[in-house]
Amino acid sequence: MTGDHRIGPPSSGSERDMLRAFLDFHRATLAMKCEGLTDEELRQRSMPPSTLSLLGLVRHMAEVERAWFRRVFEDNDAPMVWSDEIDFQAAYDASASTREEAFGAWGAEVENSRRVEREADSLDQAGYQPRWGEEVSLRMVMVHVLLEYGRHNGHADLLREGVDGTVGA
């Protein structure tokens, strides 16, 4: 990694501003953990039989962003990026993936998620979560996705250490 260029979340602000800032901070954290690595290094798996890799995490988070923003608020039938079924695990197998492919898909989903959030009148805006069969608020979606990033960034710390011995941020 060449350094920490993330913008830290503010110490105070509105609920929406805080959720937005923390999401962007965690998105930047995942990108930072992948910085400076080759495609081969990004595909390096944690430990057999796991297919978990940094590139797999990026692909998985593209699916998470899509499932929680695009499918809930725009198109309940939008297909997954790397699976014909609703299989979030399929994204973890990045054995044939490249940085360009994974980061391109993830970046597109993040930008769509940001647009959905910006265009929403409030955090109370509801969308339909097809897997659960119920309405959920934008607030719940943002918190859920934030928790997903937090959990997976912990994995990214360990994966990065396995690639080059760096210590987590």
C-alpha positions as CSV (number, residue, x, y, z in Angstrom):
1,M,0.0,0.0,0.0
2,T,1.3,3.4,-0.8
3,G,-0.4,5.2,2.1
4,D,-3.7,6.0,3.7
5,H,-5.5,8.5,1.5
6,R,-9.0,7.8,2.9
7,I,-11.1,10.7,4.1
8,G,-12.2,9.9,7.7
9,P,-15.8,10.3,8.7
10,P,-16.7,13.5,10.6
11,S,-17.0,13.5,14.4
12,S,-20.5,14.9,14.1
13,G,-23.2,15.6,11.6
14,S,-26.6,14.5,10.6
15,E,-27.5,10.8,10.6
16,R,-27.5,10.7,6.8
17,D,-24.2,12.5,6.5
18,M,-22.6,10.1,9.0
19,L,-23.9,7.0,7.3
20,R,-22.8,8.3,3.9
21,A,-19.3,9.2,5.3
22,F,-18.8,5.9,7.1
23,L,-19.9,3.9,4.0
24,D,-17.5,5.9,1.8
25,F,-14.7,5.4,4.4
26,H,-15.2,1.6,4.4
27,R,-15.4,1.5,0.6
28,A,-12.1,3.4,0.5
29,T,-10.7,1.0,3.0
30,L,-11.4,-2.0,0.8
31,A,-9.8,-0.2,-2.2
32,M,-6.8,0.7,-0.1
33,K,-6.3,-2.9,1.0
34,C,-6.0,-3.8,-2.7
35,E,-3.8,-1.0,-3.7
36,G,-0.5,-1.8,-5.5
37,L,-1.2,-5.5,-5.9
38,T,-1.1,-7.4,-9.2
39,D,-4.1,-9.5,-10.4
40,E,-2.3,-12.6,-9.2
41,E,-1.7,-11.2,-5.7
42,L,-5.4,-10.0,-5.6
43,R,-6.5,-13.6,-6.4
44,Q,-4.3,-15.2,-3.7
45,R,-6.6,-17.3,-1.6
46,S,-6.6,-17.3,2.2
47,M,-6.4,-21.0,2.8
48,P,-7.7,-24.1,1.1
49,P,-10.5,-25.0,0.6
50,S,-11.6,-21.3,0.9
51,T,-11.8,-19.3,-2.3
52,L,-11.7,-16.1,-0.3
53,S,-9.3,-13.5,-1.8
54,L,-9.1,-9.7,-1.9
55,L,-10.4,-9.8,-5.5
56,G,-13.2,-12.1,-4.3
57,L,-14.1,-9.6,-1.6
58,V,-14.3,-6.8,-4.2
59,R,-16.6,-8.9,-6.3
60,H,-18.7,-9.9,-3.3
61,M,-19.1,-6.2,-2.3
62,A,-20.3,-5.4,-5.9
63,E,-23.0,-8.0,-5.3
64,V,-23.9,-6.6,-1.9
65,E,-24.2,-3.1,-3.3
66,R,-26.3,-4.3,-6.1
67,A,-28.6,-6.5,-3.9
68,W,-29.2,-3.8,-1.4
69,F,-29.5,-0.6,-3.5
70,R,-30.4,-1.6,-7.1
71,R,-32.6,-4.6,-6.3
72,V,-34.4,-3.0,-3.3
73,F,-34.9,0.5,-4.7
74,E,-34.9,0.1,-8.5
75,D,-35.4,-3.3,-10.0
76,N,-36.3,-6.3,-7.7
77,D,-35.4,-8.7,-10.5
78,A,-32.0,-7.2,-11.4
79,P,-29.7,-10.2,-11.9
80,M,-26.6,-10.7,-9.7
81,V,-23.3,-9.8,-11.3
82,W,-21.6,-13.2,-11.1
83,S,-24.4,-15.6,-10.4
84,D,-27.5,-16.7,-12.3
85,E,-29.1,-17.4,-8.9
86,I,-29.0,-15.4,-5.7
87,D,-25.7,-16.8,-4.7
88,F,-23.4,-14.3,-3.0
89,Q,-20.7,-16.9,-2.5
90,A,-20.2,-17.2,-6.3
91,A,-18.4,-13.9,-6.3
92,Y,-15.7,-15.1,-3.9
93,D,-14.3,-17.4,-6.7
94,A,-12.1,-14.8,-8.5
95,S,-9.8,-17.4,-10.0
96,A,-10.4,-16.1,-13.5
97,S,-11.1,-12.5,-12.6
98,T,-9.0,-9.4,-13.1
99,R,-8.7,-6.1,-11.2
100,E,-10.2,-4.3,-14.2
101,E,-13.3,-6.6,-14.2
102,A,-13.9,-6.7,-10.5
103,F,-13.2,-3.1,-9.8
104,G,-15.2,-2.0,-12.8
105,A,-18.3,-3.8,-11.6
106,W,-17.8,-2.7,-8.0
107,G,-17.3,0.9,-9.0
108,A,-20.4,0.9,-11.1
109,E,-22.5,-0.5,-8.3
110,V,-21.0,1.9,-5.7
111,E,-21.9,4.8,-8.0
112,N,-25.4,3.5,-8.5
113,S,-25.8,3.1,-4.7
114,R,-24.6,6.7,-4.1
115,R,-27.1,8.0,-6.7
116,V,-30.0,6.0,-5.1
117,E,-29.1,7.4,-1.7
118,R,-28.7,11.0,-3.0
119,E,-32.0,10.9,-4.8
120,A,-34.0,9.5,-1.8
121,D,-36.1,12.1,0.0
122,S,-35.2,10.6,3.4
123,L,-33.7,7.7,5.2
124,D,-37.2,6.5,5.8
125,Q,-37.7,5.9,2.1
126,A,-38.8,2.2,1.7
127,G,-38.0,-0.3,-0.9
128,Y,-38.9,-3.9,-1.3
129,Q,-36.3,-6.5,-0.3
130,P,-37.2,-9.5,-2.5
131,R,-35.2,-12.1,-0.6
132,W,-37.0,-11.2,2.6
133,G,-40.4,-10.4,1.0
134,E,-40.8,-7.1,2.9
135,E,-40.2,-3.4,2.8
136,V,-37.0,-2.0,4.3
137,S,-35.9,1.6,4.8
138,L,-32.9,3.3,3.2
139,R,-31.6,3.7,6.8
140,M,-31.6,-0.1,7.3
141,V,-30.0,-0.7,4.0
142,M,-27.2,1.8,4.6
143,V,-26.5,0.3,8.1
144,H,-26.6,-3.2,6.7
145,V,-24.2,-2.4,3.9
146,L,-21.9,-0.6,6.3
147,L,-21.8,-3.6,8.6
148,E,-21.0,-5.8,5.6
149,Y,-18.0,-3.6,4.7
150,G,-16.8,-3.6,8.3
151,R,-16.9,-7.4,8.5
152,H,-15.2,-7.9,5.1
153,N,-12.6,-5.2,5.7
154,G,-11.5,-7.3,8.7
155,H,-11.0,-10.2,6.3
156,A,-9.2,-7.8,3.9
157,D,-6.7,-6.9,6.6
158,L,-5.8,-10.6,7.1
159,L,-5.7,-11.3,3.3
160,R,-3.4,-8.3,2.7
161,E,-1.1,-9.4,5.5
162,G,-1.0,-12.8,3.9
163,V,0.1,-11.2,0.6
164,D,2.8,-8.8,1.7
165,G,3.0,-8.8,5.5
166,T,1.5,-5.3,6.1
167,V,-0.4,-4.5,9.3
168,G,-4.1,-3.5,9.1
169,A,-5.2,0.1,9.2
